[in-house]
Amino acid sequence: MRHDHLKRELDILLMLSQNRSYTVEEICEKADISRRNFYYFIDFFRLAGFKVEKHGRFYSIDRSSKFFTKLFDIIQFSEDEALLMRQLIENADMSSSRLKSLHQKLDRFYDFKILEDEVLQRKTTTIRASIYQAIKMQRMIRIVGYSSPSSHSVTDRLVEPFLFMNNNRDVRCYEIASGKNKTFRLSRMDDVEVLDDEWQHRERHRQAYTDLFAFSGEETMRVTLIMGQLSHNVMLEEYPESAASFVQQADKRWLFKADVCSYLGVGRFVLGLYDDIEIIGDDGFREYIAGKISRWHATLKK
């Protein structure tokens, strides 16, 4: 009967509009139809104005289709409402079967990963614009609700921002309370207040550097090495970006020059392949390696 046929169409429509994609085989199995009938339904949906999407073997219906947008205007929560409702549910007693059911329904209908990313991006864009103005006007800012993973705290920070880093995802600031230069991640800020106070510690602003070995600091030291083929190859495998630091020598060895923020990273590498590496400089690095070897020998004698 026609109403049975309509029910199947609606079942497939609901399946394709959920927050996931299905293969042809999965849809045919769930709806108990043939592949031929499946393509008939797909053509029917497209003629009816639905946006049918195909990514590889997977099918779905775009919820921006005209029918859905009209329906959503009547019954759908806004994106902010959906995010708030999900947060309230997660903060409540999740042992409740009704709350679990509601949580599952929200997850089926909304792609919260995308929604949360969009909300975060909008928020971060606003924060970045405020910090940009503060840097331009050389003003202090109050970072509101900064979440620090190291101290496991959420606090306000009074700082002088002076440099964007890491593709504008981080900002380098002089923190008034600690008297230190620190790097803050924009995504961990709840908000930013631009103050009328001008910078008072410009002479203390220090840029941060990150070396090949992922160590960061405000100062760098130049390390110069001669490497054999083995250590050269291992360096390139572990740190591909080090290629620009090498110059091949006439004796088929490699001259390596790089600025480092700490001897720890490069020291670990040199100690691991010491018999294939010659240290040319600097004196501080020579002393660092000599001290490591001396302490190691001392432990062997115990």
Secondary structure as a PSIPRED ss2 file (coil, helix, strand):
# PSIPRED VFORMAT (PSIPRED V4.0)

   1 M C   1.000  0.000  0.000
   2 R H   0.000  1.000  0.000
   3 H H   0.000  1.000  0.000
   4 D H   0.000  1.000  0.000
   5 H H   0.000  1.000  0.000
   6 L H   0.000  1.000  0.000
   7 K H   0.000  1.000  0.000
   8 R H   0.000  1.000  0.000
   9 E H   0.000  1.000  0.000
  10 L H   0.000  1.000  0.000
  11 D H   0.000  1.000  0.000
  12 I H   0.000  1.000  0.000
  13 L H   0.000  1.000  0.000
  14 L H   0.000  1.000  0.000
  15 M H   0.000  1.000  0.000
  16 L H   0.000  1.000  0.000
  17 S C   1.000  0.000  0.000
  18 Q C   1.000  0.000  0.000
  19 N C   1.000  0.000  0.000
  20 R C   1.000  0.000  0.000
  21 S C   1.000  0.000  0.000
  22 Y E   0.000  0.000  1.000
  23 T E   0.000  0.000  1.000
  24 V H   0.000  1.000  0.000
  25 E H   0.000  1.000  0.000
  26 E H   0.000  1.000  0.000
  27 I H   0.000  1.000  0.000
  28 C H   0.000  1.000  0.000
  29 E H   0.000  1.000  0.000
  30 K H   0.000  1.000  0.000
  31 A H   0.000  1.000  0.000
  32 D C   1.000  0.000  0.000
  33 I C   1.000  0.000  0.000
  34 S C   1.000  0.000  0.000
  35 R H   0.000  1.000  0.000
  36 R H   0.000  1.000  0.000
  37 N H   0.000  1.000  0.000
  38 F H   0.000  1.000  0.000
  39 Y H   0.000  1.000  0.000
  40 Y H   0.000  1.000  0.000
  41 F H   0.000  1.000  0.000
  42 I H   0.000  1.000  0.000
  43 D H   0.000  1.000  0.000
  44 F H   0.000  1.000  0.000
  45 F H   0.000  1.000  0.000
  46 R H   0.000  1.000  0.000
  47 L H   0.000  1.000  0.000
  48 A C   1.000  0.000  0.000
  49 G C   1.000  0.000  0.000
  50 F C   1.000  0.000  0.000
  51 K E   0.000  0.000  1.000
  52 V E   0.000  0.000  1.000
  53 E E   0.000  0.000  1.000
  54 K E   0.000  0.000  1.000
  55 H E   0.000  0.000  1.000
  56 G C   1.000  0.000  0.000
  57 R C   1.000  0.000  0.000
  58 F E   0.000  0.000  1.000
  59 Y E   0.000  0.000  1.000
  60 S E   0.000  0.000  1.000
  61 I E   0.000  0.000  1.000
  62 D E   0.000  0.000  1.000
  63 R C   1.000  0.000  0.000
  64 S C   1.000  0.000  0.000
  65 S C   1.000  0.000  0.000
  66 K H   0.000  1.000  0.000
  67 F H   0.000  1.000  0.000
  68 F H   0.000  1.000  0.000
  69 T H   0.000  1.000  0.000
  70 K H   0.000  1.000  0.000
  71 L H   0.000  1.000  0.000
  72 F H   0.000  1.000  0.000
  73 D H   0.000  1.000  0.000
  74 I H   0.000  1.000  0.000
  75 I H   0.000  1.000  0.000
  76 Q C   1.000  0.000  0.000
  77 F C   1.000  0.000  0.000
  78 S C   1.000  0.000  0.000
  79 E H   0.000  1.000  0.000
  80 D H   0.000  1.000  0.000
  81 E H   0.000  1.000  0.000
  82 A H   0.000  1.000  0.000
  83 L H   0.000  1.000  0.000
  84 L H   0.000  1.000  0.000
  85 M H   0.000  1.000  0.000
  86 R H   0.000  1.000  0.000
  87 Q H   0.000  1.000  0.000
  88 L H   0.000  1.000  0.000
  89 I H   0.000  1.000  0.000
  90 E H   0.000  1.000  0.000
  91 N H   0.000  1.000  0.000
  92 A C   1.000  0.000  0.000
  93 D C   1.000  0.000  0.000
  94 M C   1.000  0.000  0.000
  95 S C   1.000  0.000  0.000
  96 S C   1.000  0.000  0.000
  97 S H   0.000  1.000  0.000
  98 R H   0.000  1.000  0.000
  99 L H   0.000  1.000  0.000
 100 K H   0.000  1.000  0.000
 101 S H   0.000  1.000  0.000
 102 L H   0.000  1.000  0.000
 103 H H   0.000  1.000  0.000
 104 Q H   0.000  1.000  0.000
 105 K H   0.000  1.000  0.000
 106 L H   0.000  1.000  0.000
 107 D H   0.000  1.000  0.000
 108 R H   0.000  1.000  0.000
 109 F H   0.000  1.000  0.000
 110 Y C   1.000  0.000  0.000
 111 D C   1.000  0.000  0.000
 112 F H   0.000  1.000  0.000
 113 K H   0.000  1.000  0.000
 114 I H   0.000  1.000  0.000
 115 L H   0.000  1.000  0.000
 116 E H   0.000  1.000  0.000
 117 D H   0.000  1.000  0.000
 118 E H   0.000  1.000  0.000
 119 V H   0.000  1.000  0.000
 120 L H   0.000  1.000  0.000
 121 Q H   0.000  1.000  0.000
 122 R H   0.000  1.000  0.000
 123 K H   0.000  1.000  0.000
 124 T H   0.000  1.000  0.000
 125 T H   0.000  1.000  0.000
 126 T H   0.000  1.000  0.000
 127 I H   0.000  1.000  0.000
 128 R H   0.000  1.000  0.000
 129 A H   0.000  1.000  0.000
 130 S H   0.000  1.000  0.000
 131 I H   0.000  1.000  0.000
 132 Y H   0.000  1.000  0.000
 133 Q H   0.000  1.000  0.000
 134 A H   0.000  1.000  0.000
 135 I H   0.000  1.000  0.000
 136 K H   0.000  1.000  0.000
 137 M H   0.000  1.000  0.000
 138 Q C   1.000  0.000  0.000
 139 R E   0.000  0.000  1.000
 140 M E   0.000  0.000  1.000
 141 I E   0.000  0.000  1.000
 142 R E   0.000  0.000  1.000
 143 I E   0.000  0.000  1.000
 144 V E   0.000  0.000  1.000
 145 G E   0.000  0.000  1.000
 146 Y E   0.000  0.000  1.000
 147 S E   0.000  0.000  1.000
 148 S E   0.000  0.000  1.000
 149 P C   1.000  0.000  0.000
 150 S C   1.000  0.000  0.000
 151 S C   1.000  0.000  0.000
 152 H C   1.000  0.000  0.000
 153 S E   0.000  0.000  1.000
 154 V E   0.000  0.000  1.000
 155 T E   0.000  0.000  1.000
 156 D E   0.000  0.000  1.000
 157 R E   0.000  0.000  1.000
 158 L E   0.000  0.000  1.000
 159 V E   0.000  0.000  1.000
 160 E E   0.000  0.000  1.000
 161 P E   0.000  0.000  1.000
 162 F E   0.000  0.000  1.000
 163 L E   0.000  0.000  1.000
 164 F E   0.000  0.000  1.000
 165 M E   0.000  0.000  1.000
 166 N C   1.000  0.000  0.000
 167 N C   1.000  0.000  0.000
 168 N C   1.000  0.000  0.000
 169 R C   1.000  0.000  0.000
 170 D E   0.000  0.000  1.000
 171 V E   0.000  0.000  1.000
 172 R E   0.000  0.000  1.000
 173 C E   0.000  0.000  1.000
 174 Y E   0.000  0.000  1.000
 175 E E   0.000  0.000  1.000
 176 I C   1.000  0.000  0.000
 177 A C   1.000  0.000  0.000
 178 S C   1.000  0.000  0.000
 179 G C   1.000  0.000  0.000
 180 K E   0.000  0.000  1.000
 181 N E   0.000  0.000  1.000
 182 K E   0.000  0.000  1.000
 183 T E   0.000  0.000  1.000
 184 F E   0.000  0.000  1.000
 185 R E   0.000  0.000  1.000
 186 L H   0.000  1.000  0.000
 187 S H   0.000  1.000  0.000
 188 R H   0.000  1.000  0.000
 189 M C   1.000  0.000  0.000
 190 D C   1.000  0.000  0.000
 191 D E   0.000  0.000  1.000
 192 V E   0.000  0.000  1.000
 193 E E   0.000  0.000  1.000
 194 V E   0.000  0.000  1.000
 195 L E   0.000  0.000  1.000
 196 D E   0.000  0.000  1.000
 197 D E   0.000  0.000  1.000
 198 E E   0.000  0.000  1.000
 199 W C   1.000  0.000  0.000
 200 Q C   1.000  0.000  0.000
 201 H C   1.000  0.000  0.000
 202 R H   0.000  1.000  0.000
 203 E H   0.000  1.000  0.000
 204 R H   0.000  1.000  0.000
 205 H C   1.000  0.000  0.000
 206 R C   1.000  0.000  0.000
 207 Q C   1.000  0.000  0.000
 208 A C   1.000  0.000  0.000
 209 Y E   0.000  0.000  1.000
 210 T E   0.000  0.000  1.000
 211 D C   1.000  0.000  0.000
 212 L C   1.000  0.000  0.000
 213 F C   1.000  0.000  0.000
 214 A C   1.000  0.000  0.000
 215 F C   1.000  0.000  0.000
 216 S E   0.000  0.000  1.000
 217 G E   0.000  0.000  1.000
 218 E C   1.000  0.000  0.000
 219 E C   1.000  0.000  0.000
 220 T C   1.000  0.000  0.000
 221 M E   0.000  0.000  1.000
 222 R E   0.000  0.000  1.000
 223 V E   0.000  0.000  1.000
 224 T E   0.000  0.000  1.000
 225 L E   0.000  0.000  1.000
 226 I E   0.000  0.000  1.000
 227 M E   0.000  0.000  1.000
 228 G C   1.000  0.000  0.000
 229 Q H   0.000  1.000  0.000
 230 L H   0.000  1.000  0.000
 231 S H   0.000  1.000  0.000
 232 H H   0.000  1.000  0.000
 233 N H   0.000  1.000  0.000
 234 V H   0.000  1.000  0.000
 235 M H   0.000  1.000  0.000
 236 L H   0.000  1.000  0.000
 237 E H   0.000  1.000  0.000
 238 E H   0.000  1.000  0.000
 239 Y C   1.000  0.000  0.000
 240 P H   0.000  1.000  0.000
 241 E H   0.000  1.000  0.000
 242 S H   0.000  1.000  0.000
 243 A H   0.000  1.000  0.000
 244 A H   0.000  1.000  0.000
 245 S H   0.000  1.000  0.000
 246 F E   0.000  0.000  1.000
 247 V E   0.000  0.000  1.000
 248 Q E   0.000  0.000  1.000
 249 Q C   1.000  0.000  0.000
 250 A C   1.000  0.000  0.000
 251 D C   1.000  0.000  0.000
 252 K C   1.000  0.000  0.000
 253 R C   1.000  0.000  0.000
 254 W E   0.000  0.000  1.000
 255 L E   0.000  0.000  1.000
 256 F E   0.000  0.000  1.000
 257 K E   0.000  0.000  1.000
 258 A E   0.000  0.000  1.000
 259 D E   0.000  0.000  1.000
 260 V E   0.000  0.000  1.000
 261 C C   1.000  0.000  0.000
 262 S C   1.000  0.000  0.000
 263 Y H   0.000  1.000  0.000
 264 L H   0.000  1.000  0.000
 265 G H   0.000  1.000  0.000
 266 V H   0.000  1.000  0.000
 267 G H   0.000  1.000  0.000
 268 R H   0.000  1.000  0.000
 269 F H   0.000  1.000  0.000
 270 V H   0.000  1.000  0.000
 271 L H   0.000  1.000  0.000
 272 G H   0.000  1.000  0.000
 273 L C   1.000  0.000  0.000
 274 Y H   0.000  1.000  0.000
 275 D H   0.000  1.000  0.000
 276 D H   0.000  1.000  0.000
 277 I E   0.000  0.000  1.000
 278 E E   0.000  0.000  1.000
 279 I E   0.000  0.000  1.000
 280 I E   0.000  0.000  1.000
 281 G E   0.000  0.000  1.000
 282 D C   1.000  0.000  0.000
 283 D H   0.000  1.000  0.000
 284 G H   0.000  1.000  0.000
 285 F H   0.000  1.000  0.000
 286 R H   0.000  1.000  0.000
 287 E H   0.000  1.000  0.000
 288 Y H   0.000  1.000  0.000
 289 I H   0.000  1.000  0.000
 290 A H   0.000  1.000  0.000
 291 G H   0.000  1.000  0.000
 292 K H   0.000  1.000  0.000
 293 I H   0.000  1.000  0.000
 294 S H   0.000  1.000  0.000
 295 R H   0.000  1.000  0.000
 296 W H   0.000  1.000  0.000
 297 H H   0.000  1.000  0.000
 298 A H   0.000  1.000  0.000
 299 T H   0.000  1.000  0.000
 300 L H   0.000  1.000  0.000
 301 K C   1.000  0.000  0.000
 302 K C   1.000  0.000  0.000
